[in-house]
Structures are given as C-alpha cells and as structure tokens.
Amino acid sequence: MGDAVTSGEHHAFEVPSSLGRSDMPSRRAIGALGLFDLQLINERRGRDPLPYPFMLTRPTGFESADEVAQYAAQLPDRLRSGDLSAFARCLDAFTHADVTVTGHVQYVPPDTPSVRLLAFRTGQAGYLLEQRAGADVVDVYTVSPYELGAITATAMSLEKPGRHPRIVIPEYVPIRPVVMDEDDVVIRHDVYTEPGVKVSVSQLSAYAKVQSNWRPAREWGIDARKESLIWMRMKDDGDYLAAPDRSRGIPLTTALLCERIDGLIAADVAMLREAHGDL
C-alpha cells in the first residue's frame, strides 16, 4: 500500500474497475478510532466536527468544557507518537481526499443500528472507515484506491436481490398537476402509470443512500447538488435499486451496486481531472 499524500498535489487518476470477480475486495485493519477523538481532531484542524455519515450516539462523559479542552490539548502528541499515531496518515490523507464515497443504511423501524461508512482515495492511498453498530467508534482500514466501489458495495451488506423484475411503490408515484376542463368544470389529478408489481411502502424494512464526491461537502449529509444512489429492502422479498424518488426499483446485487458506484466515481474522477487540468 502506498503512502498517503499529504500535500495539495493531485496525481494521475485511473477509473476504478467494476466488481467482476467472486473474491472479496481486500482491506487491512489499522485499528479502532473513537468518534469523539475524530471530532476533536477535525475541530482543531478547522474542519466540520464529524464527516457524514458518522454521528455520536451517546454522551461523551465529560462534565465541562474545560475537561474537553484539556483532553483535546493532548491530541497532537497522541497523533505524533502516542496511541493515535497509527491513524495519522489516514487523517492527513482525508484532509486532501481526491474522491470520497459515503454510505448510510437506515433500518425500519430504527431499532437496528444503522450502517455508516466512508471510503476515500488520496493519490495512491485508499482508506475505509466503518462505524461500529451501536458504538461511537470507527474501524479504520487501508484499501485499494481503485476498489472504492467494491469496498463500499460489499460493506453495505446486501441480502438478496428482489424477487420481482420491477416494483412500483404507489405511495411514492408522483401525481400530475391538477388539470381543469373549463367546458365541463371538471378537476382531476392524473397519476403516472408505472409498469411493475405494486408493493406498499409499509413493506420497506431498510433504505440506503450512497454518494461519491470530489469536493468537500458543504454541510453534513448527502450533497443535494450531486447524483446519489438509493436502494431499498422490502420485507419477505429482497433488495432493489431505487429510482431517485423511490417510486420504483429493480433487483439489486452487490455486483450491480458496485457497478453503479464505480459510475459515480468515474464521473467525479473526470471532474477532478478537468478541474486540475489533468487531461
């Protein structure tokens, strides 16, 4: 695995390949990093406290701002030569990330902990951060910078593709604007007719969003300016790749999800090349 790039220089890019093989993408564990430590490190560096989609789920245990300040003051030494030194390259690389991919799975009802992950590439280095279920800790891994799509698709833990070639969720199907017939004074709403098996939204057991970005996010959450992928899990059925409005879906496999994520990454790589004149 190559060293992380910690300067502002951008290297030549290759478009990542699709998941076209049966073996799992490799990753090497670096260790477990506390989310509160990550938050304090980011704040000291002038960044947003926590990158999306990570979030603290419980109190930190500090009783005052002074205690937090004293704790935070130790972080530079811990990163330089202490217990956090193993994460220094990763955190420096994230500051200069070329492409980031975020994934968030929300279960319905929310009594199952969400899946929250972030993968990124800086030069020839790649990393994956996964928040542990029900814990304020992220497991950090080195990964191939050319397999972010495969890494993300695999980490989202799809179960099985849906049973139907196409589904339609009537509750999400858009309604046409009101149409008025002036002669007969008739007001009607036209509904789009979509081919597929109708499935009620009450059957939804999980939904997820995946997004790639070559620019730092303006705020915590999905960037509304960019395309994202949505998938849904239906009870007693399976997983579906959803339309942007979630009104319809097609069966989803890990390979298909990887292919679509790779497409998002490829678009970002093209934008990055253009922005930096690396054509």
C-alpha positions in Angstrom: 0.0 0.0 0.0 1.4 3.4 -1.0 1.9 6.2 1.4 -0.9 8.7 1.8 -0.4 12.0 0.0 -0.4 14.9 2.5 0.2 17.8 0.1 -2.2 19.6 -2.2 -0.7 17.9 -5.3 -3.0 15.7 -7.3 -1.7 12.6 -9.2 -2.9 11.0 -12.4 -6.1 9.0 -11.9 -7.5 5.7 -13.0 -11.1 4.9 -13.2 -11.9 2.0 -10.8 -13.0 -1.3 -12.2 -16.3 -2.9 -11.6 -16.7 -5.9 -9.2 -16.3 -8.5 -11.8 -14.9 -11.3 -9.7 -16.1 -13.5 -6.9 -13.4 -12.7 -4.4 -14.0 -10.1 -1.7 -12.0 -6.8 -2.0 -9.1 -6.8 0.4 -8.6 -4.5 3.3 -6.1 -4.3 6.1 -7.1 -3.2 9.6 -5.3 -0.2 11.1 -7.3 0.0 14.3 -10.4 1.4 16.1 -10.7 5.2 16.4 -13.1 6.9 18.9 -15.6 9.2 17.2 -15.1 11.8 19.8 -11.4 11.8 19.2 -12.1 12.2 15.5 -14.4 15.1 16.1 -11.9 16.9 18.3 -9.1 16.3 15.7 -11.3 17.7 12.9 -12.3 20.7 15.0 -8.6 21.5 15.8 -7.9 21.4 12.0 -10.8 23.7 11.2 -13.0 21.1 9.6 -16.6 20.0 10.3 -16.7 18.0 13.6 -17.6 14.7 12.1 -17.7 13.7 8.4 -21.0 12.4 7.1 -22.5 9.8 7.8 -20.8 9.3 11.2 -22.6 10.5 14.4 -22.2 10.3 18.1 -24.9 8.1 19.7 -24.2 8.7 23.4 -22.8 11.3 25.9 -19.1 11.7 25.9 -18.7 11.5 29.6 -17.0 14.9 30.1 -18.6 17.2 32.6 -17.3 20.5 31.5 -15.9 22.4 28.5 -12.6 22.7 30.5 -12.3 19.0 30.7 -12.8 18.7 27.0 -10.2 21.3 26.3 -7.7 19.6 28.5 -8.4 16.3 26.7 -8.2 17.9 23.3 -4.8 19.5 24.1 -3.3 16.0 24.3 -4.3 15.0 20.8 -1.4 16.4 18.8 1.1 14.4 20.9 -1.1 11.3 20.7 -1.2 11.6 16.9 2.5 12.3 16.7 3.9 9.5 18.9 1.1 8.1 21.1 -1.8 5.7 20.8 -3.3 7.6 17.8 -0.1 7.6 15.7 -1.4 4.7 13.6 -4.2 6.9 12.3 -2.0 9.9 11.4 -1.5 9.1 7.7 -5.2 8.3 7.2 -6.4 11.5 8.8 -3.8 13.6 6.9 -4.9 11.9 3.7 -8.6 12.6 4.4 -7.8 16.3 4.5 -6.6 16.1 0.9 -9.0 13.4 -0.3 -9.4 13.2 -4.1 -12.7 11.2 -4.0 -14.9 10.2 -1.1 -17.7 7.7 -1.1 -20.3 7.7 1.7 -22.8 5.0 2.5 -25.6 5.0 5.1 -28.2 2.2 5.6 -31.2 3.1 7.8 -33.4 0.3 9.1 -37.2 0.5 9.5 -38.1 0.6 12.3 -34.8 2.1 13.6 -34.2 -0.4 16.4 -31.3 -1.9 14.3 -28.2 0.2 14.3 -27.5 2.0 11.0 -24.6 1.1 8.7 -22.4 4.1 8.3 -19.2 4.1 6.3 -16.9 6.4 4.4 -14.2 5.3 1.9 -11.8 7.7 0.2 -8.8 7.9 -2.0 -5.9 10.3 -1.9 -3.3 9.8 -4.6 -2.3 6.1 -4.5 -3.7 5.5 -1.0 -7.2 4.3 -0.1 -9.0 4.0 3.3 -12.3 2.8 4.7 -13.9 3.9 7.9 -16.9 2.0 9.3 -18.8 3.0 12.4 -19.4 0.0 14.7 -23.0 -0.9 15.2 -24.3 0.8 18.3 -20.9 2.3 19.2 -19.1 5.6 18.9 -16.1 4.0 17.3 -15.0 3.7 13.7 -12.9 0.8 12.4 -10.2 2.1 10.0 -8.7 0.1 7.2 -6.4 0.6 4.3 -7.9 -0.5 0.9 -7.0 -0.3 -2.7 -7.7 3.2 -4.0 -9.1 1.6 -7.2 -11.7 -0.5 -5.4 -13.7 2.0 -3.5 -16.9 0.9 -5.3 -16.4 -2.7 -4.5 -15.4 -1.9 -0.9 -18.5 0.2 -0.4 -20.9 -2.2 -2.1 -19.6 -5.1 0.0 -19.7 -3.2 3.3 -23.4 -2.3 2.8 -24.4 -5.9 3.5 -27.0 -6.6 0.8 -29.0 -9.7 1.5 -30.5 -10.9 -1.8 -31.9 -9.4 -4.9 -35.6 -8.7 -5.0 -38.0 -11.4 -6.4 -39.7 -9.1 -9.0 -38.1 -7.7 -12.2 -39.6 -4.3 -11.3 -41.6 -3.0 -8.4 -43.7 0.2 -8.0 -44.4 1.8 -4.7 -47.8 3.6 -5.3 -47.3 6.0 -2.3 -44.2 7.4 -4.0 -45.5 7.6 -7.5 -45.8 11.3 -8.4 -49.2 12.9 -9.1 -49.6 15.1 -12.2 -50.6 18.7 -11.7 -54.3 19.5 -11.4 -56.0 19.5 -14.8 -59.1 21.7 -15.3 -61.6 21.2 -18.1 -63.2 24.6 -18.4 -66.2 23.4 -20.5 -67.3 20.8 -18.1 -65.8 22.3 -15.0 -64.0 19.1 -14.1 -61.0 19.0 -11.9 -58.9 15.8 -12.0 -55.5 14.6 -10.9 -53.7 12.3 -13.4 -51.4 9.6 -11.9 -48.4 8.2 -13.7 -48.8 4.6 -14.6 -45.6 2.6 -14.0 -45.1 -1.0 -15.1 -44.2 -3.4 -12.3 -45.5 -5.2 -9.2 -47.1 -2.9 -6.7 -45.6 -3.0 -3.3 -46.8 -0.9 -0.3 -44.3 1.4 1.4 -45.3 -0.4 4.6 -43.1 -3.4 3.4 -40.0 -1.2 3.5 -37.5 -2.6 6.0 -34.4 -0.7 5.1 -33.2 2.0 2.7 -29.8 3.4 1.9 -28.0 6.2 0.2 -24.6 6.1 -1.5 -22.8 9.1 -2.9 -19.4 9.9 -4.4 -17.9 13.4 -4.2 -14.7 15.0 -5.4 -15.2 18.2 -3.4 -15.5 18.7 0.3 -19.2 18.6 1.4 -20.8 22.0 2.2 -22.6 20.5 5.1 -23.2 17.3 7.0 -25.4 15.0 4.9 -26.0 14.0 1.3 -24.9 16.7 -1.2 -28.2 17.7 -2.9 -26.2 19.2 -5.9 -24.9 15.7 -6.9 -26.3 12.4 -8.0 -26.7 9.7 -5.4 -27.8 6.1 -5.4 -30.7 4.8 -3.3 -31.5 1.2 -2.6 -34.4 -0.3 -0.6 -35.1 -3.6 1.2 -38.6 -5.0 1.1 -39.9 -7.4 3.7 -40.1 -11.1 2.6 -38.7 -10.0 -0.7 -35.2 -8.6 -1.2 -33.1 -5.6 -2.2 -33.9 -3.2 -5.0 -32.0 -0.3 -6.7 -34.5 2.6 -6.4 -35.3 5.5 -8.6 -34.4 8.9 -7.2 -37.9 9.4 -5.9 -38.1 5.8 -4.6 -41.3 5.2 -6.6 -39.9 2.1 -8.4 -37.0 -0.3 -8.2 -35.2 -3.2 -9.9 -33.4 -6.2 -8.3 -30.1 -5.3 -6.7 -27.0 -7.4 -6.4 -23.6 -6.4 -4.8 -22.1 -6.5 -8.3 -24.7 -4.1 -9.7 -24.3 -1.8 -6.8 -20.5 -1.8 -7.3 -21.0 -1.0 -11.0 -23.3 2.0 -10.2 -20.9 3.3 -7.5 -18.0 3.0 -9.9 -20.0 5.1 -12.4 -20.4 7.8 -9.8 -16.6 7.6 -9.0 -15.7 7.8 -12.7 -17.8 10.9 -13.1 -16.0 12.5 -10.2 -12.6 11.5 -11.5 -13.4 13.2 -14.8 -14.5 16.3 -13.0 -11.3 16.3 -10.9 -9.1 15.8 -14.0 -10.9 18.8 -15.6 -10.6 21.0 -12.5 -6.8 20.3 -12.2 -6.1 20.3 -15.9 -5.0 16.6 -15.7 -6.5 15.7 -19.1 
